[in-house]
């Protein structure tokens, strides 16, 4: 494939506008975010160098790639509308270049962004998110306590507790129910337990263990006991947004563990997994829609194309949220929930491409 001057011109405009729009939108987002959180950062004693270089540098990367498909869409609408307004597209098509050939540099640019985004979201971005989330935990969000939790920690074990304190890693009113099929095998209770968030090591100040049988129950007591259970405190008080800091392999392994435990949050984790692939491919679809909309010259000028573009962006986000809620709340298949917006807008893109002026 030979890259011509036309290809270089459009690719340069595409990527240049994309970078400019991303920097502009992310800068505005950071200003609004800082105005909202500045008092909390100061009250928590967050150093300015960490606010700028740890939090907001990773904030820029995270949200930039989280909405890269929309930033790309706005960029395509913007620079293609300007080309239309400057009467650049009509001479190109009049010179014998087909509309399909005109689209080639758009899809070359889109392919660059798609590949780059897939690599970033699955392998690079998780490390960046880990730094951002750690900063939020220390200086902004309070994850120090969890109240009245019920969690199925393994296939046959259910844990209940009244209070978890992350600072001391202690659990109050600990109760663990172990089942054998449909029968309750034993119940373990402790007013105060300490768990290690990284290992399965536990310490109980005192505990009561009641084993059930058909004829009588066996009750035993223990004091200052160190033991190993089949789960860690990190499995119990896991924060859902921590999956943002897992790379592709880690996320796959985590989902397998959660499926083995029968976790009710598995659909949420699967949605995160599939979004890392569906969102980048949305760049192709929204690029085709963007070119089809903005390659015509409306009477209202550039503003009409931008308004149409934002309408599509809002509709796309709404459809994504709608299918995501359906997957989490009513059992809709996570894979379809993530890809249906792309399918629907892919059909819309083909229709708009066919009616675009050529």
TAZI-V525432 format. One record per backbone hydrogen bond with DSSP energy under -0.5 kcal/mol. CO is the residue of the C=O (numbers start at 1). NH is the residue of the N-H. Records with the same first field share a line. If there is no record, write none. Layout:
CO = NH  NH
This chain:
2 = 4
4 = 8
5 = 9
6 = 10
7 = 11
8 = 12
9 = 13
10 = 14
11 = 15
12 = 16
13 = 17
14 = 18
15 = 19
16 = 20
17 = 21
18 = 22
19 = 23
20 = 24
21 = 25
22 = 26
23 = 27
24 = 28
25 = 29
26 = 30
27 = 31
28 = 32
29 = 33
30 = 34
31 = 35
32 = 36
33 = 37
34 = 38
37 = 41
38 = 42
39 = 43
40 = 44
41 = 45  46
42 = 45
47 = 51
48 = 52
49 = 53
50 = 54  55
51 = 56
52 = 57
54 = 58
55 = 59
56 = 60
57 = 61
58 = 62
59 = 63
60 = 64
61 = 65
62 = 66
63 = 67
65 = 68
67 = 71
68 = 72
69 = 73
70 = 74
71 = 75
72 = 76
73 = 77
74 = 78
75 = 79
76 = 80
77 = 81
78 = 82
79 = 83
80 = 84
81 = 85
82 = 86
83 = 88  89
84 = 87
88 = 92
89 = 93
90 = 94
91 = 95
92 = 97
93 = 96
96 = 98
98 = 102
99 = 103
100 = 104
101 = 104
103 = 106  107
104 = 108
105 = 109
106 = 110
107 = 111
108 = 112
109 = 113
110 = 114
111 = 115
112 = 116
113 = 117
114 = 118
115 = 119
116 = 120
117 = 121
118 = 122
119 = 123  124
120 = 124  125
122 = 248
124 = 127  128
125 = 129
126 = 130
127 = 131
128 = 132
129 = 133
130 = 134
131 = 135
132 = 136
133 = 137
134 = 138
135 = 139
136 = 140  141
141 = 143
144 = 166
146 = 164
149 = 161
151 = 153  159
154 = 157
156 = 179
157 = 153  154
158 = 177
159 = 151
160 = 175
161 = 149
162 = 148
163 = 172
164 = 146  166
165 = 169  170
169 = 195
170 = 165
171 = 193
172 = 162  163
174 = 190
175 = 160
176 = 178  188
177 = 158
178 = 185  186
180 = 183
183 = 180  185
185 = 212
186 = 178
187 = 210
188 = 176
189 = 208
190 = 174
191 = 173
192 = 205  206
193 = 171
194 = 203
196 = 233
200 = 229
201 = 196
202 = 227
203 = 194
204 = 225
205 = 224
207 = 222
208 = 189  210
209 = 211  220
210 = 187
211 = 218
217 = 219
218 = 211
220 = 209
222 = 207
225 = 204
227 = 202
232 = 235  236
233 = 237
239 = 242
240 = 243
241 = 244
242 = 245
243 = 246
247 = 251
248 = 252
249 = 253
250 = 254
251 = 255
252 = 256
253 = 257
254 = 258
255 = 259
256 = 260
257 = 261
258 = 262  263
259 = 262
263 = 266
265 = 268  269
266 = 270
267 = 271
268 = 272
269 = 273
270 = 274
271 = 275
272 = 276
274 = 277  278
275 = 279
277 = 281
278 = 282
279 = 282
280 = 283
281 = 284  285
282 = 286
283 = 287
284 = 288
285 = 289
286 = 290
287 = 291
288 = 292
289 = 293
290 = 294
291 = 295
293 = 296
296 = 298
298 = 301
301 = 304  305
302 = 306
303 = 307
304 = 308
305 = 309
306 = 310
307 = 311
308 = 312
309 = 313
310 = 314
311 = 315
312 = 316
313 = 317
314 = 318
315 = 319
316 = 320
317 = 321
318 = 322
319 = 323
320 = 324
321 = 325
322 = 326
323 = 327
324 = 328
325 = 329
326 = 330  332
333 = 337
334 = 338
335 = 339
336 = 340
339 = 343
340 = 344
341 = 345
342 = 346
343 = 347
344 = 348
345 = 349
346 = 350
347 = 351
348 = 352
349 = 353
350 = 354
351 = 355
352 = 356
353 = 356
